[in-house]
Amino acid sequence: MPPDIALGASLTLILVSAATSFLTAAAGIGGGIVLLSIMAILVPAPVIIPLHGAVQIGSNFGRTALMLPYIERSIMVPFVFGTIIGAALGGMTAVQLPPGILKIGLACFILWSVWGRAIGAPGQLAIIGTGLVSSFLTMFFGATGTFVSAMIKTLKLGRMEHVATHSACMVAQHAIKVVVFALLGFSFAPYLGLIVAMVMSGFIGTLIGKKFLLKTSDNKFHRILSFVLTLLAIRLLYEGWLLLANLN
């Protein structure tokens, strides 16, 4: 286990990884941001975002491998293209973005995507833009899977296709992010044992979550997804409001 993370904290993270992977596999979203919130309590601040990204590669890769035939491949190339640009810009920028405004903006986009009327499937530029913006923001905030899921929801895919496509997108995004952090000098070596353990427990959570997903109808899945996305958007609104209030 890493020297700067207590043994009890490491064991807790391993268990939480399984639980959050179950949540994402079963409901389509939510696990990444829950894991990030708990890591913010147990992990040293400079380590949170790169460690979260490394764990999420494994967690999402497990879901992607289990659901490979269901991936909507047409969006992968434009999404990855945008992701590369966004991660590069996020890695190079030295400007601290106003997090309160960003969180509120993300929340509004998510709520609009979930509850807005007459939202058609996104075009190529919209998919590239989603990859760019979400990967840029993930360099600062870590978990932007909600933003990506809201875009994929407008494609009106079945439950299996939604989870598989979202997982594939997040594998690409987190992998690119980890490469950028490594190029910037972050050493992942001390955390490899913890990363492997969290990925393994996460895969177990994914297997259980997939069984739950198979028993859920598409309509029920999208109702659950809308509910979870709305809760996460409200959380972002609240966090953004607190950050802006503290500036005054």
C-alpha positions as CSV (number, residue, x, y, z in Angstrom):
1,M,0.0,0.0,0.0
2,P,1.2,3.6,-0.6
3,P,3.2,5.1,2.2
4,D,1.1,8.3,2.3
5,I,-2.2,6.5,2.5
6,A,-3.1,4.7,5.7
7,L,-3.9,1.0,5.5
8,G,-7.4,1.5,6.8
9,A,-8.0,4.2,4.2
10,S,-6.6,1.9,1.5
11,L,-8.9,-1.0,2.5
12,T,-11.9,1.4,2.5
13,L,-11.0,2.6,-1.0
14,I,-10.9,-1.0,-2.2
15,L,-14.4,-1.7,-0.9
16,V,-15.7,1.7,-2.2
17,S,-14.3,0.9,-5.6
18,A,-16.5,-2.2,-5.8
19,A,-19.6,-0.4,-4.6
20,T,-19.2,2.5,-7.0
21,S,-18.5,0.2,-10.0
22,F,-21.7,-1.6,-9.2
23,L,-23.5,1.8,-9.1
24,T,-22.2,2.8,-12.6
25,A,-22.9,-0.6,-14.1
26,A,-26.4,-0.8,-12.7
27,A,-27.5,2.9,-13.1
28,G,-25.2,4.1,-15.9
29,I,-23.5,6.9,-14.0
30,G,-22.6,8.1,-10.5
31,G,-19.8,5.8,-9.4
32,G,-17.0,8.0,-10.5
33,I,-18.1,11.1,-8.7
34,V,-19.0,9.2,-5.5
35,L,-15.5,7.6,-5.6
36,L,-13.9,11.0,-6.1
37,S,-15.8,12.4,-3.2
38,I,-14.6,9.7,-0.8
39,M,-11.0,9.9,-2.2
40,A,-11.0,13.6,-1.4
41,I,-11.4,12.6,2.3
42,L,-8.9,9.8,2.4
43,V,-6.2,10.6,-0.2
44,P,-3.6,13.5,-0.2
45,A,-4.8,16.4,-2.4
46,P,-2.0,16.2,-5.0
47,V,-2.7,12.5,-5.6
48,I,-6.5,12.6,-5.9
49,I,-7.0,13.4,-9.6
50,P,-4.3,11.2,-11.1
51,L,-5.1,8.2,-8.8
52,H,-8.8,8.5,-9.5
53,G,-8.0,8.6,-13.3
54,A,-5.9,5.5,-13.1
55,V,-8.5,3.5,-11.1
56,Q,-11.2,4.6,-13.5
57,I,-9.3,3.3,-16.5
58,G,-9.5,-0.2,-15.0
59,S,-13.1,0.1,-13.8
60,N,-14.4,1.3,-17.1
61,F,-12.3,-1.1,-19.1
62,G,-13.9,-4.0,-17.2
63,R,-17.4,-2.7,-18.2
64,T,-16.2,-2.1,-21.8
65,A,-14.9,-5.6,-22.1
66,L,-18.0,-7.2,-20.7
67,M,-20.3,-5.1,-23.0
68,L,-18.1,-4.7,-26.1
69,P,-20.7,-5.7,-28.7
70,Y,-23.1,-2.9,-27.4
71,I,-20.7,0.1,-28.0
72,E,-22.0,2.8,-30.3
73,R,-18.7,3.0,-32.3
74,S,-19.8,6.0,-34.5
75,I,-19.1,8.5,-31.7
76,M,-15.8,7.1,-30.5
77,V,-13.4,8.7,-33.1
78,P,-14.8,12.3,-32.7
79,F,-15.0,11.9,-28.9
80,V,-11.4,10.7,-28.6
81,F,-10.2,13.5,-31.0
82,G,-11.9,16.1,-28.8
83,T,-10.5,14.4,-25.6
84,I,-6.9,14.6,-26.8
85,I,-7.2,18.3,-27.5
86,G,-9.0,19.0,-24.2
87,A,-6.5,17.0,-22.1
88,A,-3.5,18.7,-23.8
89,L,-5.0,22.2,-23.1
90,G,-5.9,21.2,-19.6
91,G,-2.4,20.0,-18.9
92,M,-0.7,23.1,-20.4
93,T,-2.9,25.8,-18.8
94,A,-1.7,27.5,-15.7
95,V,-4.9,29.4,-15.2
96,Q,-7.2,28.3,-12.3
97,L,-10.7,28.3,-13.6
98,P,-13.5,29.7,-11.5
99,P,-14.8,26.3,-10.1
100,G,-18.1,27.7,-8.8
101,I,-19.2,29.0,-12.2
102,L,-18.0,25.8,-14.0
103,K,-19.9,23.6,-11.6
104,I,-23.1,25.6,-12.1
105,G,-22.6,25.6,-15.9
106,L,-22.2,21.8,-15.9
107,A,-25.2,21.3,-13.7
108,C,-27.4,23.4,-16.1
109,F,-26.1,21.5,-19.1
110,I,-27.0,18.2,-17.5
111,L,-30.4,19.3,-16.4
112,W,-31.1,20.7,-19.9
113,S,-30.0,17.4,-21.5
114,V,-32.1,15.3,-19.2
115,W,-35.3,17.4,-19.0
116,G,-35.1,19.7,-22.1
117,R,-37.6,19.1,-24.9
118,A,-36.8,18.3,-28.5
119,I,-33.1,17.6,-28.0
120,G,-31.9,15.7,-31.0
121,A,-28.9,13.4,-31.2
122,P,-25.6,15.4,-31.2
123,G,-23.7,15.9,-34.4
124,Q,-20.0,15.3,-34.9
125,L,-19.0,18.8,-33.7
126,A,-21.1,18.4,-30.6
127,I,-19.4,15.0,-29.8
128,I,-15.9,16.5,-30.4
129,G,-16.9,19.5,-28.2
130,T,-18.1,17.1,-25.4
131,G,-14.8,15.2,-25.5
132,L,-12.8,18.5,-25.5
133,V,-14.7,20.2,-22.7
134,S,-15.0,17.2,-20.5
135,S,-11.4,16.2,-20.8
136,F,-10.2,19.7,-20.2
137,L,-12.3,19.9,-17.0
138,T,-11.3,16.4,-15.8
139,M,-7.7,17.6,-15.5
140,F,-9.0,19.9,-12.7
141,F,-12.0,18.2,-11.2
142,G,-11.5,14.5,-12.0
143,A,-15.0,13.2,-12.5
144,T,-16.9,14.6,-15.6
145,G,-18.6,11.3,-16.5
146,T,-21.9,12.9,-15.7
147,F,-21.3,15.5,-18.5
148,V,-20.4,12.8,-21.0
149,S,-23.4,10.6,-19.9
150,A,-25.8,13.5,-20.5
151,M,-24.5,13.8,-24.1
152,I,-24.8,10.1,-24.7
153,K,-28.4,10.1,-23.2
154,T,-29.5,12.3,-26.1
155,L,-28.6,9.5,-28.5
156,K,-31.5,7.6,-26.9
157,L,-29.6,4.3,-26.8
158,G,-30.8,1.1,-25.1
159,R,-29.6,0.6,-21.5
160,M,-26.8,-1.8,-22.5
161,E,-25.6,0.4,-25.4
162,H,-25.6,3.5,-23.1
163,V,-23.5,1.9,-20.4
164,A,-21.1,0.3,-22.9
165,T,-20.6,3.5,-24.9
166,H,-20.2,5.6,-21.8
167,S,-17.6,3.2,-20.4
168,A,-15.6,3.1,-23.7
169,C,-15.6,6.9,-23.8
170,M,-14.4,7.1,-20.2
171,V,-11.6,4.5,-20.8
172,A,-10.3,6.7,-23.6
173,Q,-10.6,9.9,-21.5
174,H,-9.0,8.7,-18.3
175,A,-6.2,6.9,-20.3
176,I,-5.3,10.1,-22.1
177,K,-5.5,12.0,-18.8
178,V,-3.2,9.6,-17.0
179,V,-0.7,9.9,-19.9
180,V,-0.7,13.7,-19.6
181,F,-0.2,13.5,-15.8
182,A,2.7,11.1,-16.3
183,L,4.3,13.5,-18.9
184,L,3.9,16.3,-16.3
185,G,6.0,14.3,-13.8
186,F,3.4,12.4,-11.6
187,S,4.8,9.1,-10.5
188,F,2.2,6.3,-10.4
189,A,4.7,3.6,-9.2
190,P,4.0,4.0,-5.4
191,Y,0.3,3.6,-6.0
192,L,0.3,0.6,-8.3
193,G,-0.6,-2.0,-5.6
194,L,-3.6,0.1,-4.5
195,I,-4.7,0.8,-8.1
196,V,-4.6,-2.9,-9.0
197,A,-6.6,-3.9,-5.9
198,M,-9.2,-1.2,-6.6
199,V,-9.5,-2.2,-10.2
200,M,-10.0,-5.9,-9.2
201,S,-12.7,-5.1,-6.6
202,G,-14.3,-2.7,-9.1
203,F,-14.5,-5.5,-11.7
204,I,-16.4,-7.6,-9.1
205,G,-18.8,-4.7,-8.6
206,T,-19.2,-4.4,-12.4
207,L,-20.1,-8.1,-12.7
208,I,-22.8,-7.8,-10.1
209,G,-24.1,-4.5,-11.5
210,K,-24.3,-6.0,-15.0
211,K,-26.7,-8.7,-13.7
212,F,-28.9,-6.0,-12.3
213,L,-28.8,-4.1,-15.5
214,L,-29.8,-7.2,-17.6
215,K,-33.0,-7.5,-15.4
216,T,-33.9,-3.8,-16.0
217,S,-36.0,-2.6,-18.9
218,D,-34.8,0.2,-21.1
219,N,-37.6,2.5,-19.9
220,K,-36.8,1.8,-16.2
221,F,-33.1,2.3,-16.9
222,H,-33.6,5.7,-18.4
223,R,-35.9,6.8,-15.6
224,I,-33.2,5.7,-13.1
225,L,-30.5,7.4,-15.1
226,S,-32.5,10.7,-15.3
227,F,-33.1,10.6,-11.5
228,V,-29.4,10.0,-10.8
229,L,-28.2,12.6,-13.3
230,T,-30.6,15.1,-11.7
231,L,-29.4,14.4,-8.2
232,L,-25.8,14.9,-9.3
233,A,-26.7,18.1,-11.1
234,I,-28.3,19.4,-7.9
235,R,-25.2,18.5,-6.1
236,L,-23.1,20.4,-8.6
237,L,-25.4,23.4,-8.3
238,Y,-25.1,23.4,-4.5
239,E,-21.3,23.0,-4.6
240,G,-21.1,25.9,-7.1
241,W,-23.3,28.1,-5.0
242,L,-21.1,27.4,-1.9
243,L,-17.9,28.2,-3.9
244,L,-19.4,31.5,-5.2
245,A,-20.7,32.4,-1.8
246,N,-17.3,32.0,-0.3
247,L,-15.8,34.4,-2.8
248,N,-18.0,37.2,-1.5
